[in-house]
Amino acid sequence: MISATGRNPVVMIVDDEPMMTATLAAVLELETGYDVVTCNSGVEALERFVSGPVDVVVSDFLMPGMNGLELLAEVRRRDPEVPRLLLTGYADKDNAIRGINEVGLFQYLEKPLDNDQFLLSIRTALEHRGLHAALRAKIDELDGALRDKDELTARDDELQREMAWARTVQAKFLPEEIPALADWQLDVVYTPAMAVGGDFYDFVPLTGGRLALILIDSAGHGVQAALGTALLKFATAGLVGGDHDAAGILAHLNHVLFRGLPRDIPVAAGVAVLEPELGRVRLMGAGLPKPALVSADGEVEFQPAAGLLLGIVDEDLYPAGTETVLDLEPGQTLLLFSDGLTEAQDEADIFYGEGPLGEDIRQWAASGQSARALPALLGEKALTYGVPEYRDDLTVLGVSRAVEDAN
């Protein structure tokens, strides 16, 4: 056992009989790693007590000059946090009880001593001292926090103003409006867990009338995760009007993030390249949850879109994932989402994506609501389902093919 100071605990044994101190010291040295100090009088013990650290004092009661209670009372005056144990004979039990009241004994032990009981008492006393020291440190810490309260309050007010400014700036990085496409409906819900978040999305027009839907989820949330969103905005801006496929988009994002972010901030992503005239979507993923293909009657099929997280390896080592091609039928909706949706947890640590998600989609279908309402509905359900301590940034992107007019 090592004390809170990093040294071996020091146990002082005081008895006017050298045989007794030698015996108890031998027991401790044989069974423990404690440092043992022995003294044969109260005066000698006090001189040693003030000259170096002592963690526990064990004293006999009957000693000439200064008895055990007088010694332990003086120990208490000098350092009340040191546990004090009194050795007594059966006839001295009344004095031991008086010592508990007057001296604040941690424990008294009757002679003849049982070695196991003696060792247990010492260990318990040291644990008590350790807990008391930890409590004292915590009290001192709280006292310091209270003294700094006014300063912390002022700093918090300043931080809140800076976070509000950061949220305004981050909002500028997100699309100002959702693109309008004939026969298609695009929708998004975005809810950061804090003032700023690590989720990011964008709609990027490509050649041939195609549109890339990009969803990013940086590790963690808050300021650290939000740092990457500015970088991502510049990265996606470089894709506008290009002849890119989903694999090329992920490779480009990985290239930018690998050079711009620390390795300990991995980024998950998903890309859906929409070909409106063909009714087709090409999917690739990089660590996001599997996208969900939802039919008009609420049936859900999760689509394969696995791939390596972004920002971990350079472009020469970044592997191209497998593309999933979907031909969306009228009335079908494809959902891309960050794990803030699926991993919202209730008090029983059950994830929203483990059951409630599918049930809420079926209820949406039965209610006859439009596909436009689905992302917002699921986002609201996840937020009310999860408890705050498990909350993460949440983004849901939806792309729906309109139902053909019967006329």
N, C-alpha and C positions, 0 to 999 in steps of 0.2 A: 504494500500500500504506500503510495506517495502522497504527501500532503499537498494542499493547494499551492504552496510555494515551490514545489518541485523537489523537495528534500524528503528524507525519511522522517516519519513522525517520531517525536521525542517523548518518551514516557519516563517520568520521575517517580522513583519509589523511595519512601522515607520510612525508616523503622530504626529504633535504637538497638535492635538485635542484628548484627551483621549477617548472621546465618539466614535470617528471614529475607533481607534484601538480596543476598546472593542467590537464594533459592528462586525468588520471584524473577530476578533478572535472568537467570538461566532458563526458566520456562519461556519467557518472552523471546530471548535470543534464539532458542531452539525452534520455536513454532512460528515466529514472525520475522519480518525484516525491520522491526522498529529499532531505533537507537535508545538505549536504556541508560539512565542516570540514577545512581544510588546515593543516598545520603543517610546519615545515622543520627541526625538531630534536626530540629526545626530551624535553628539558626543557620546551619550549614545549607539546608534546603533553600532558604530565602536568598542566601548569597549566590547560590547557583542559579536560582530562578531569574534573577535580574541580570545575570551575565550572559545568557544565551537563550535561544528558543526552547520552550517547553510546551507540549500540546496536551498532556494529561498529568495530573498529580495524584498519586496514590499514597496515603499516609496512614500509619498506625495511629490509634487514639492515645494509648498510654505511653507517653515519652517524658523523660525528665526535662525540666526547664520550660519548654514550650510544647504543649500537647497538640494532638492532631487537629482538633477543632480550631485552636488558636492559629496554627499554621495555615490551615485552609481558609480561614477568615482573612488572613493577610494576603494569601494568593488571590482571593476573590477581589480584595480591594485594589490590588495591582493590575489584575487582568481578569475581569469577570467572565470572559468567554472561555477560559480554560476549564474543562470539566474536572471536578474534584471528587475523589472516591476515598472513603474512610474505612480502614480495617478495624474491626472491633471483635472482642470476645463476646460470648453469649451474655455475660453479666453487664456489658456496656451497651446493650441495645437501646436503653433509654437515652443515653448520650448521643447515640447515632440518630435517633429520631429528632432529638433537640438540634442536632447538626443540620438535618434536612431543612428545618424551619429557620435556623439562625444563619447558617453558612451557605445555604443553597447547594447542598450536596447533590451531585449527579446520582450517586448510589452509595450504599454502604455494604460491605462484605464481611461476613462472619468467619472468624477463625474456628477450626482449621479450614483453610481454603481448598476448594475443589478447582483443580487446574483448568478444566474446561470452562467452568463458570467464570473464573478469573479472566481467561482469554476473551471470552464472549463479552464480558463487561468492558474490557479495554477497547475492543473493536467497536462496540456500540458507542462508547464515549467519543472515540475518534470520528465516527460517522456523524455523531451529533455536532461535534465541533466543526466538521466540514460543512454540514448543512447550515449551521449558524453563520459561518463565514460567508457562504453563498447568499444567504438571506440578507446579511449586512451589506454585501456588495450590491445586491439588487436595490436595497433601500437607498444606499448612497447614490446609485444610478438614477432612481426615481427623484430623489431630492435634487440632483443636478438638472434633471429634465424640468422640474418645476421652476427652478431658478432661471432656466433658459426659456420659459414659456412665452414671455413677451417677444423675445427675439425670434423664436420659432413661429409664432403667430404672424409676425411681420414678414418673415421669409415665406410662409405658406401663402399669404396674400399675394406676394410678388410672384410666387410659382404659379398660382392660379391664373394670374394675368398673362404670364408667359405661355401657359398651356392653352388658354383661350386664343391667344395669337397664333400659336402653333396649329391649333385645329382649323383656324380660318385659312392659314397658308396651305395646310394639307388638303383642305376641301378644293382648293384651286387645282390640285393635281388630278382630281377625278373628273370624268366627263361632265360637261355642263348640261348636256341633254342626251337622251337615248335616241339612237338613230331610228328613223321611220322607214320601214320596208313594206312594200305592197305584199299582202298575203302572209305577213309574218308579224309576230308580236314579241318585242324584247322588253324585259322588265328586270329590275334589280332592287334589292334591299341591302343596305350597308349600315351596320351598327357597330362602331368600335366599343371595346370594353371600357376604355378610358377616354380622356379628352381627345387623344390621338391614338391611332391604331396601326397595326402592321398589315392589315388587309389592303389590297389595291385591286382595282379592276379598270379595264379600258375596252373601248370598241375601236378597232383599227381597220379602216377601209383598205382593201388590197386590190390588185389588178383583177380585171374580169368581173367586176361587180361583187366580188367576194367580201366578206366581213369577218374579221377575227375577233372573237370574244376571249379576253384574257383575264384570268383571275389569279391573284397572287396572295399567298399567306406567309409572311415572314415569321420566324420563330419568336414566340413570346408575344407580348403586346405592350403598348405604352410607347415611351419615347424611343427606346432602343429599336424596337421593331419598326417604328415610324420613320426612322432615318433612311431606310431603304426606299421609301415610297417616292421621294424626290428623284432618286436615281432611276427608279423604274419608269417614271413619267418620261424622262429623257430617252430611256431605252425604247419604249413603245413609240415615241414620236419618230424615232428613226426607222420605224417599220411602215409608216403611212405611205400608201401607194405602191408598195413593193410587191414583187412576184414571189411571195413567201408561202411555204406550206407550214403545217403545224410544227414539224420537226425543226425547220429553219428558224421559226419564231423562238422556240425553246432554246435552241443553240445560241441565238443572238442574246437572249436575256441572260443565259448562263455566262456568256462572255463578259457582259457588262457587270454582272453581279460579282463574278469571281475577282475582278480587278477593283471593284469599288467597295466591297464589304469584307469585314473580318470573317475568317473561316468558321467562327463559332456562332454565326447567324445564318444558318441554312434557310433556304426559301423553298416553299412548296408552290407549285403552279399547275394550272390547267389551261389548255387552249382548245377552243372549238372554232374551226374555220367553216363558216356558213356559205354555202353556194345556193343562193335563193332560187335561181331559175331551175335548178335541178332538184330542189327540195332535199338537199344533202348536207350533212354535217360531218366533218372530219375531226376526230378527237385525238388528243394526246395529253398525257398527264405526267406530272413530275412531283408526286408525293401528296397530292390532294386526295380527299375521299373520292370514291368512284362516283362519276356522274350518274344521275337517275333519269331514265327515260320513262315518262308518265303518260299513260293512255288517257283518253277522255273519260273512261269509266273508273279511273283510279288505280289501275294495275301498274306496278313499278318494276322495272328491270334495271338493275345496276350494271353499268357498262364498264368493261375493262379499260383502264387508262393509267397503267402503272409506268413509272419511270423514276430516274434518279433525281433527287433534290437538286435545286440550282445553287450555284455558288460554292460547291465543294471541290470540284476538279476543273481544270482548265479545258478549253474547247477541244484540244487534241485528244483528251481522255473522256470527254463527255459522250456517253452512248446515246444513240438515237433509239427512242422507244418504239413501240409498235402502234401504228395508227389504227384507230377504230372508225369505220365508216358506217354512218347511219342514214338511211333514207326515211325522213320523217313523214308519216302519214298525216293528213289533215286531222286536227284535234290533238295531236301528240305534242308533248312539251319535254324539252331537255333541260335539266337543272344541273348547273355547276355550283358548288358551294364549298366554303372553307369548313374546317373541322369545328368552328364555333357553332355550327348547326348540329352536326351529328354527335358531338361530344359534350353538349350541355348535359349536366347531371342533376338528378334530384337528390333529396336527402338520403335515399337508399343507394346512392352511387350508381344508379341505372342511367345509361346514356339515352339521350333522346332518339338517336338513330337506331337503337336496339328494338324498337317496337312502336313507340308513340308516333314516330315520323310516318311510317306506313299507314297507321290508322288515321292520322290527320289528313293524309292525301286522299284516302278513300272517302272520308267525310266531306272533303272539298268536292270531290266528284259527285257525290250523292246530292250535294246542295245545289248543283247546277251553276256554281259561280264560274266566271270566266277564267281563262288561263292567266290573264293579267294579274289576278288576285293571288295566285298561288305562291310566288316568292315572298310577298309581304306576309301572307298568312302563316307560312312556315317559320319565318323569322320571328313573328310575334309569339307563336306557340313555343318556340325554343327558348325565348327570353323569359316567358312566364313559367316554363317548365323547370329551368335550371335555377339552382341557388347561386347567389352572387359570387361566392368564393370560387366557383368552378367556371365562371363566365369568361369567355374569350371573344376576340373580335369575330363578328359574324357577317358574312356576305353570301348572298344567294343571287345567281344570275339565271334567268329563265329565257329560253327561246322557244316559241310556240308557232306551229304552222296552223294558219287559220282554217276553220272548217269551211268547205266549199259551199257556196250558196246553192240551195236546192233548186232555185229558179234559174 
